[in-house]
Amino acid sequence: MPKQQKTNAMRILEAAGINHTAYTYDAADGKTDLRAVAEKLGKKPSELFKTLVARGGKNIYVFCVPGDAELDLKKAAQAAGEKKIELVAVRELFPLTGYIRGGCSPVGMKKTYPLFIDAGARAMERIIISGGAVGVQLSVSPEDLPRLSPARFADLRAAPAPGAFSASGS
């Protein structure tokens, strides 16, 4: 198997002295949604955090939420101090971040945007984020991410729909 190429996100973490572990998976089958990636890595979807890019007014924000949760746009707006937040269109992702869908990392974007991480991450020793390329994920301490860019922890998860199944059994 060929040696994994370093991504920009990996280089940034290394330069900052941040401990991380890279995971790779085969994306050739086209199954790159978060649940499929979690399965390929032998991890729970709640361990993988998706990176969502949103606009509030004229500002761009980045939100990281667990793979088994949805971003609550009202909570996101409140955390960012905006009246309203909307996810950016996929076509805007690369020009804004330098990353494509499925490979968008909160580390190493073209510009530094305010980062909001779901508060539940603080209870976790490690979270897995995109490594900056499809097929690459990085395990990091959530407490290390604020060392790289302006970041805050906030309640960002949408409440489960009434009657929805919960992994906790409730």
GIQUIGI-V884475 format. One line per field, one symbol per residue. burial: 1 if it has 24 or more other C-alpha atoms within 12 Angstrom, else 0. A space follows every 10 residues. Layout:
burial = ???
This chain:
burial = 0000001111 0110000101 0111100000 0111001101 1000111111 1111110011 1111111111 1110111011 0000111100 0010011111 1111111110 0011111111 1000011111 1111111111 1111110110 1111111000 0000000000
